[in-house]
Structure formats: structure tokens, C-alpha cells
């Protein structure tokens, strides 16, 4: 009985061309197609080439050789057509489809130790950053697939550990829940849970960003005071606001007037010389677009900087505290998540009185560019004000806070752009 020759072509059966970066996908395409056609044994070596002549009589041709040879050449042709121009020379000298397959695997599925170390390093040092959770997870899975390709597969549980340890502070709540899970989590289950959590973060409507900062003024008796008497601290570590440096000359003048100096004026907002910050058109437009009214009237009494956004009657303001070691709130409704606190720390007031910490949670503060994450916020019901630790805010969000005579700015360290501003009011 004559052996049937199966016709395959690159355009029809192998439409994905091999490039230096897509070998796992291309390899899967070749294997799946050949397995479906029952031709995979040609490339993996389980159907070796028969001899050209019969074993008992070398003068007679072997009838099994010619059909095998024709089928094998069709496979080589299809594989060659599925390679990009720069890769085709690698298999040009191959006499069988098995040789072509081995050449490609040797070139693109190398098991060199250096490549394995490089891939594992990428897997362990690949923080999510500003990417979406889908983009982050797809990249982590691609690295794991490459490790499997070089015969060093990573267990799904280990992959999950690498993922949850690099999500960032805003995922602390779901990360804590995953760590106490008794049964291992597959990658697909983890993917679904994290995508759902990201969606819940986006769907949460944050309260208007009402931020304040303490403004120390020089009094006639040359003493210093703060607008609030609750000078707070945690007993470990200290949670006290740092004193501002004593201003020189007029107590209401925090920054010297550049017009009277020899140096030309320089704007601290747009970094363009030739004008003062208070005359900056870019700053004026930024404040106007964010509905912030700036008052330039000085006062001998302590004042606070605050945005002009109007909260609801029951909304509480968030105060920027330069000495606070933690974020603290007395309003549990402002937190997106809430977990019972079992630690030994307490809030210590300036008069020595201590307040217990009830719960911890996290929330986001809305800005016109991106939300600012407040993680590990202490919920203290008996506290009067909500405090933002400037140090934690800057570290966890990669921002800086700059103070000016009549306003303050929160700037993104990566872009240099201002994401939030507050104005001084009475």
C-alpha cells in the first residue's frame, strides 16, 4: 500500500514567522500543527530515516525510503518558509527536518547558565510601577515561559510570590490576604483576582483632595506657634512635626524678594528665569484650572495652606505633617480597606496623652494627573485631624512637596510636573 504524502505550507500551516524574540510562540505553533497531522515524529526523531536499500539486498531500493524522504522535505520547506530572512541561513545546511529543528532549538532555546541567571534576575526585579496589572502580569508570565523554554521552569507558587512581592503599596490589602491563603493559587486565579482588585480601585470614587500644611509665623514676642495644639507622635518611631527654620527680617516674609538682589528673579514653578513665582503665568493657569484661589494677604496669626475645593459638610481635611512617621485618620469612611490593628503602638499627643490605634487601611488622594496612594493609614477614632506623613507620601509615590510664600506644590519626580497645589487662606 502506498504511503500518503501530506502537503503542508508555511502560509497555511505556519503563518507566524520566527524572529529573534518570539521563539516560544513559534515553537508552539510548529509542534501543535505537526502533532495534529501526526508528523511530529519527523522532527523529534522517533521516525528516523529508513535506509535507501533493503537490508538483505543492497541492490534493491527500499520502498519506505522515498515516501519518508518526500514527506521530510515538505516539512523542511514549510519550516524554512516560516523563518524570517535573518534566521533562514541557520537551517540552510540541514538535510532533514530533525536537523533543522535541532539547529533552531540550539540557537534560541539555549540552556546556558548565564541566560538562566539573567531571566531569574529579571523575574525577581521587575516591579509593577505605573503599568496596568494586566501588562505587569503578562510580562512576568513571559519571563516564566522563557525559563521553561531553557529547561528551568519555575513553579506557579514561586511565580505568584515574585508577583505579589512587587505589586506596590496600593495592593497591600490583597497581598496580605493572599499570603495567609492555605492552598496554592494558580497563575490564572491570581490574574483574575488582581484584575478585579485593580478594577475596584479605579471604581472607587475618592473624596476631594483637601490638604493642609502647618505654617509657622513669627510673632512680636519672637516666639513660634502652630495652628493646632495637637502635636502628634507615635511612640515608636517618633511622630512629631519638625519646626521650621527661624525666618530672617519680617516674620511674614519666608522667601527673600529677588527684585532687590543682584541676581535676576527665578521662578521656582516653571524653572524659567526672568520672573518671580507669584508672577508665573504657568502657575496662574495651573491654579485656575484646578479652581484654587490664592490670597497674598499676610497675617501675624498662624494660618494654613489648603486647596479651595469644597468638601461635604462631614468631610475632614487632610493635613500635611512634615514630621509625621505615619498617615493617621479619624474617619474610617475615607479608607478603601480596613483591617483590625493588633500592634503595640499608640498615638502620643503633645501633652503626653496616648490614643489607641483601632484599625489600619489604605486610600487614594485624587489629583488631576494620578491618584496618590496612602498606605498603612492608622485609624484613630478619637483623633481630631487627619494627618499625611510627607515623608511616606514622597517615598511611596515618588513625589516631592515644595512650599512657597502663598502656596505649596506636589511634584512628580519622574516627570517634574506638578500634580497638586494648595493655596494659603485665612
C-alpha positions as CSV (number, residue, x, y, z in Angstrom):
1,X,0.0,0.0,0.0
2,X,1.3,3.4,-1.0
3,X,2.1,5.8,1.8
4,X,0.0,9.1,1.7
5,X,2.1,12.3,1.5
6,X,0.6,15.2,3.5
7,X,1.1,18.6,1.9
8,X,1.9,21.5,4.3
9,X,2.9,25.0,3.5
10,X,4.2,27.9,5.6
11,X,1.4,30.3,4.7
12,X,-1.3,27.9,5.5
13,X,0.1,25.9,8.4
14,X,2.8,28.1,9.9
15,X,1.7,31.7,9.5
16,X,3.7,33.0,12.4
17,X,7.3,33.7,11.3
18,X,10.2,33.1,13.6
19,X,12.0,36.2,14.9
20,X,14.7,36.5,17.5
21,X,12.1,37.4,20.1
22,X,9.1,35.0,19.6
23,X,10.7,31.5,19.6
24,X,8.3,30.1,22.3
25,X,5.2,31.1,20.3
26,X,6.7,29.9,17.0
27,X,7.8,26.6,18.6
28,X,4.4,26.0,20.0
29,X,2.8,26.7,16.5
30,X,5.1,24.1,14.8
31,X,4.7,21.4,17.4
32,X,0.9,21.8,17.6
33,X,0.4,21.7,13.8
34,X,2.7,18.7,13.3
35,X,1.1,16.8,16.2
36,X,-2.3,17.4,14.7
37,X,-1.1,16.0,11.3
38,X,0.8,13.1,13.0
39,X,4.1,14.4,11.6
40,X,5.8,15.5,14.8
41,X,7.8,12.2,14.9
42,X,9.8,13.5,12.0
43,X,11.3,16.5,13.9
44,X,11.6,14.8,17.3
45,X,13.5,11.8,15.9
46,X,11.0,8.9,16.7
47,X,10.6,8.2,13.0
48,X,14.2,8.0,11.7
49,X,15.1,8.0,8.1
50,X,14.9,4.4,6.7
51,X,17.8,3.0,4.6
52,X,17.8,3.6,0.9
53,X,18.1,-0.1,0.1
54,X,16.8,-3.3,1.6
55,X,18.8,-4.8,4.4
56,X,19.1,-8.2,2.7
57,X,19.7,-7.0,-0.8
58,X,21.6,-3.7,-1.2
59,X,20.9,-3.7,-4.9
60,X,17.1,-3.2,-4.4
61,X,15.7,0.2,-3.3
62,X,13.8,0.3,0.0
63,X,10.2,1.2,-0.8
64,X,9.8,3.0,2.5
65,X,12.6,5.5,1.9
66,X,11.2,7.6,-0.9
67,X,7.8,8.4,0.8
68,X,9.7,9.3,4.0
69,X,12.2,11.5,2.2
70,X,9.5,13.3,0.3
71,X,7.4,14.0,3.4
72,X,10.5,15.1,5.4
73,X,11.5,17.6,2.6
74,X,8.0,19.0,2.6
75,X,8.3,19.7,6.4
76,X,11.7,21.3,5.9
77,X,10.3,23.6,3.2
78,X,7.4,24.6,5.4
79,X,9.7,25.3,8.4
80,X,12.1,27.3,6.1
81,X,9.2,29.4,4.9
82,X,8.2,30.3,8.4
83,X,11.6,31.8,9.3
84,X,12.5,35.4,8.9
85,X,15.2,36.3,6.4
86,X,17.9,36.7,9.1
87,X,17.3,33.2,10.6
88,X,16.9,31.1,7.4
89,X,20.7,30.6,7.0
90,X,20.8,28.7,10.3
91,X,18.8,25.7,8.7
92,X,20.0,26.1,5.1
93,X,22.5,23.3,5.6
94,X,20.1,20.9,7.3
95,X,19.5,17.7,5.4
96,X,16.5,16.5,7.5
97,X,13.7,18.3,9.3
98,X,15.1,16.9,12.6
99,X,18.4,18.6,12.0
100,X,16.7,21.9,11.2
101,X,14.6,21.6,14.4
102,X,17.7,20.9,16.5
103,X,19.6,23.8,15.0
104,X,16.8,26.2,15.8
105,X,16.4,24.9,19.4
106,X,20.2,25.1,20.0
107,X,20.2,28.8,18.8
108,X,17.0,30.0,20.6
109,X,16.4,27.7,23.5
110,X,20.0,27.7,24.8
111,X,20.4,26.3,28.3
112,X,23.4,28.4,29.1
113,X,23.7,29.2,32.8
114,X,24.2,32.9,32.1
115,X,20.8,33.1,30.4
116,X,19.0,31.3,33.2
117,X,20.6,33.7,35.8
118,X,19.6,36.7,33.7
119,X,15.9,35.5,33.4
120,X,15.7,34.8,37.1
121,X,17.1,38.2,37.9
122,X,14.5,39.9,35.7
123,X,11.8,37.9,37.4
124,X,12.9,39.0,40.9
125,X,13.5,42.7,40.0
126,X,10.5,43.7,37.8
127,X,8.3,46.0,39.9
128,X,4.8,46.9,38.6
129,X,5.4,50.6,38.7
130,X,2.9,52.6,36.6
131,X,1.9,49.7,34.4
132,X,-1.5,48.2,34.4
133,X,-1.9,45.0,36.3
134,X,-2.5,43.1,33.0
135,X,0.7,44.4,31.4
136,X,2.7,43.5,34.5
137,X,1.3,40.0,34.8
138,X,1.8,39.3,31.1
139,X,5.4,40.3,31.3
140,X,6.0,38.2,34.4
141,X,4.4,35.2,32.7
142,X,6.5,35.7,29.6
143,X,9.7,35.6,31.7
144,X,8.5,32.4,33.3
145,X,7.8,30.9,29.9
146,X,11.3,31.7,28.8
147,X,12.7,29.9,31.8
148,X,10.6,26.9,30.9
149,X,11.9,27.1,27.4
150,X,15.5,26.9,28.6
151,X,14.6,23.8,30.7
152,X,14.5,25.6,34.0
153,X,10.7,26.0,34.7
154,X,9.5,28.0,37.7
155,X,6.8,26.6,39.9
156,X,3.5,28.5,39.8
157,X,3.6,29.2,43.5
158,X,7.1,30.7,43.2
159,X,5.8,32.8,40.3
160,X,3.0,34.1,42.5
161,X,5.4,35.0,45.2
162,X,7.5,37.1,42.8
163,X,4.3,38.8,41.5
164,X,2.8,39.8,44.9
165,X,6.1,41.0,46.3
166,X,6.4,43.6,43.5
167,X,2.9,45.0,43.3
168,X,3.3,48.1,45.3
169,X,1.7,49.7,48.4
170,X,-1.8,50.1,46.9
171,X,-2.1,46.3,46.7
172,X,-1.0,45.7,50.3
173,X,-4.5,44.6,51.3
174,X,-5.0,41.9,48.7
175,X,-1.3,40.8,49.2
176,X,-1.9,40.2,52.9
177,X,-4.9,38.1,52.1
178,X,-3.0,36.0,49.5
179,X,-0.1,35.4,51.9
180,X,-2.4,33.8,54.5
181,X,-4.1,31.5,52.0
182,X,-3.6,27.9,52.8
183,X,-4.0,26.4,49.3
184,X,-1.7,27.4,46.4
185,X,-3.0,29.8,43.9
186,X,-2.6,29.2,40.1
187,X,-1.5,32.0,37.9
188,X,-4.9,32.3,36.2
189,X,-6.6,32.6,39.6
190,X,-4.1,35.2,40.7
191,X,-4.6,37.1,37.4
192,X,-8.4,37.3,37.9
193,X,-8.2,38.4,41.5
194,X,-5.6,41.1,40.8
195,X,-7.5,42.4,37.8
196,X,-10.7,42.6,39.9
197,X,-8.9,44.4,42.6
198,X,-7.4,46.9,40.2
199,X,-10.9,47.5,38.8
200,X,-12.3,48.1,42.3
201,X,-9.5,50.7,42.9
202,X,-10.5,52.5,39.7
203,X,-14.2,52.3,40.5
204,X,-13.7,53.8,44.0
205,X,-14.6,57.5,43.9
206,X,-12.1,59.2,46.2
207,X,-13.2,62.2,48.3
208,X,-12.0,65.6,47.2
209,X,-8.3,66.2,48.0
210,X,-8.4,68.7,50.8
211,X,-4.8,69.1,52.0
212,X,-3.4,71.5,54.6
213,X,0.0,72.2,56.0
214,X,1.2,73.9,59.2
215,X,2.5,77.4,58.6
216,X,4.7,78.7,61.4
217,X,4.6,82.5,61.8
218,X,7.0,84.8,63.7
219,X,5.1,86.7,66.5
220,X,6.0,90.1,68.0
221,X,7.3,88.3,71.1
222,X,9.7,86.3,68.8
223,X,8.1,83.0,69.8
224,X,6.7,80.4,67.4
225,X,3.4,78.6,67.4
226,X,1.4,76.1,65.4
227,X,-2.2,76.5,64.2
228,X,-3.2,73.3,66.1
229,X,-2.3,72.3,69.6
230,X,-2.3,68.6,68.9
231,X,1.4,68.0,68.3
232,X,1.2,64.3,67.5
233,X,3.7,61.4,67.6
234,X,3.7,57.7,67.6
235,X,5.7,56.2,70.4
236,X,7.8,54.1,68.0
237,X,9.0,55.8,65.9
238,X,8.5,59.5,66.7
239,X,5.6,61.2,65.0
240,X,6.3,64.8,65.8
241,X,6.3,67.8,63.4
242,X,9.6,69.4,62.8
243,X,10.0,73.1,63.5
244,X,10.6,75.3,60.5
245,X,13.8,77.4,60.5
246,X,13.5,80.9,62.0
247,X,12.8,83.4,59.2
248,X,15.0,86.5,58.9
249,X,13.7,90.0,59.0
250,X,10.0,90.4,58.7
251,X,8.2,87.5,60.3
252,X,5.7,87.2,57.4
253,X,8.5,87.0,54.7
254,X,9.5,83.4,54.0
255,X,11.4,83.9,50.7
256,X,13.5,87.0,50.0
257,X,12.4,89.3,47.2
258,X,14.6,88.7,44.2
259,X,13.9,92.1,42.8
260,X,16.1,93.7,45.3
261,X,19.1,91.4,44.7
262,X,21.8,91.4,42.1
263,X,20.7,88.0,40.7
264,X,17.8,88.0,38.2
265,X,14.4,86.7,39.5
266,X,13.9,82.9,39.0
267,X,10.6,81.1,39.1
268,X,10.5,78.0,41.3
269,X,7.5,76.6,39.5
270,X,8.5,76.6,35.8
271,X,12.3,76.9,36.4
272,X,12.5,79.8,33.9
273,X,14.5,82.9,34.9
274,X,13.1,86.4,34.4
275,X,10.1,86.4,36.7
276,X,9.1,85.6,40.3
277,X,7.0,82.6,41.2
278,X,4.0,84.8,42.1
279,X,4.1,86.3,38.6
280,X,4.3,83.0,36.8
281,X,1.7,82.6,34.1
282,X,2.0,78.8,34.0
283,X,1.4,78.7,37.8
284,X,-1.6,81.0,37.4
285,X,-3.1,78.8,34.7
286,X,-2.4,75.7,36.8
287,X,-4.2,77.2,39.9
288,X,-7.1,78.5,37.7
289,X,-7.6,75.1,36.1
290,X,-7.8,73.5,39.5
291,X,-10.1,76.1,41.0
292,X,-7.6,77.3,43.5
293,X,-7.9,80.9,44.8
294,X,-4.6,82.3,46.0
295,X,-4.6,85.0,48.7
296,X,-1.5,87.1,49.1
297,X,-2.6,88.9,52.3
298,X,-0.1,88.2,55.1
299,X,-1.1,87.8,58.7
300,X,0.6,87.8,62.1
301,X,-1.6,84.9,63.2
302,X,-1.0,81.3,62.3
303,X,-2.6,80.2,59.1
304,X,-2.9,77.0,57.0
305,X,-2.4,76.2,53.3
306,X,-5.4,74.5,51.8
307,X,-7.0,73.8,48.4
308,X,-10.1,75.7,47.5
309,X,-12.1,72.5,46.8
310,X,-15.3,72.5,48.8
311,X,-15.9,69.3,50.8
312,X,-19.1,68.0,52.0
313,X,-20.2,69.0,55.5
314,X,-18.9,65.8,57.0
315,X,-15.7,65.6,55.0
316,X,-12.5,66.1,57.0
317,X,-9.4,67.8,55.8
318,X,-6.0,66.0,55.3
319,X,-3.1,67.9,56.9
320,X,0.4,67.6,55.5
321,X,2.7,66.9,58.5
322,X,6.5,67.1,57.8
323,X,7.4,65.3,60.9
324,X,4.8,62.5,60.9
325,X,6.1,59.0,60.5
326,X,2.6,57.5,59.6
327,X,-0.6,58.6,58.0
328,X,-3.4,58.9,60.5
329,X,-7.2,59.4,60.1
330,X,-10.2,59.6,62.4
331,X,-12.7,58.9,59.6
332,X,-12.9,55.2,58.7
333,X,-15.1,56.1,55.7
334,X,-12.2,57.7,54.0
335,X,-10.3,54.4,53.8
336,X,-10.8,51.9,50.9
337,X,-9.8,48.9,53.1
338,X,-9.9,48.4,56.8
339,X,-8.1,45.8,58.9
340,X,-8.0,45.4,62.6
341,X,-4.7,46.6,64.2
342,X,-3.1,44.3,66.7
343,X,0.2,46.0,67.2
344,X,1.6,47.6,70.3
345,X,2.0,51.2,69.0
346,X,-0.2,54.1,70.1
347,X,-0.6,57.8,69.1
348,X,1.1,60.1,71.6
349,X,-0.2,63.7,71.8
350,X,2.0,66.7,72.7
351,X,0.6,66.7,76.3
352,X,1.7,63.1,76.8
353,X,-1.8,61.6,76.4
354,X,-2.0,58.4,74.3
355,X,-4.7,57.4,71.8
356,X,-5.2,53.7,70.8
357,X,-4.9,52.7,67.1
358,X,-8.1,50.8,66.1
359,X,-7.5,49.7,62.5
360,X,-5.3,50.2,59.5
361,X,-6.1,50.6,55.9
362,X,-5.3,52.4,52.7
363,X,-6.8,55.1,50.5
364,X,-6.0,57.3,47.5
365,X,-6.0,61.0,47.2
366,X,-7.2,62.3,43.8
367,X,-5.1,64.7,41.8
368,X,-5.5,66.0,38.2
369,X,-2.7,63.7,36.9
370,X,-2.8,60.4,39.0
371,X,-4.0,59.3,42.4
372,X,-1.6,59.5,45.3
373,X,-1.6,56.3,47.4
374,X,-1.7,56.5,51.2
375,X,-0.8,53.0,52.5
376,X,-0.8,51.7,56.1
377,X,-3.0,54.5,57.4
378,X,-3.7,54.4,61.1
379,X,-7.4,54.7,62.1
380,X,-7.7,56.5,65.4
381,X,-11.3,57.4,66.2
382,X,-10.6,59.9,68.9
383,X,-8.2,62.0,66.9
384,X,-9.4,65.4,65.8
385,X,-7.5,65.8,62.4
386,X,-6.3,63.6,59.5
387,X,-2.6,63.7,59.1
388,X,-0.5,62.9,56.0
389,X,3.1,61.9,56.6
390,X,5.0,64.0,54.0
391,X,8.0,61.6,54.2
392,X,5.8,58.5,53.5
393,X,3.8,60.3,50.8
394,X,7.0,61.3,48.9
395,X,8.6,57.8,49.2
396,X,5.7,55.7,48.2
397,X,4.5,57.9,45.4
398,X,7.9,59.2,44.0
399,X,6.8,62.8,44.5
400,X,8.2,65.9,46.3
401,X,6.4,68.6,48.2
402,X,7.6,72.2,47.8
403,X,6.5,75.2,49.9
404,X,6.2,78.7,48.7
405,X,5.1,82.0,50.3
406,X,1.4,81.6,49.3
407,X,1.0,78.1,48.1
408,X,2.6,74.6,48.0
409,X,3.1,72.1,45.3
410,X,3.2,68.3,45.0
411,X,5.5,67.4,42.1
412,X,6.1,64.1,40.3
413,X,9.8,63.2,40.5
414,X,9.7,61.3,37.2
415,X,8.1,64.0,35.1
416,X,8.9,67.1,37.1
417,X,5.3,68.2,36.6
418,X,3.0,69.4,39.4
419,X,0.2,67.1,40.3
420,X,-1.4,69.1,43.1
421,X,-1.3,72.6,44.6
422,X,-2.7,74.2,47.7
423,X,-3.2,77.9,48.4
424,X,-2.8,79.9,51.7
425,X,-6.1,81.0,53.2
426,X,-7.2,82.8,56.4
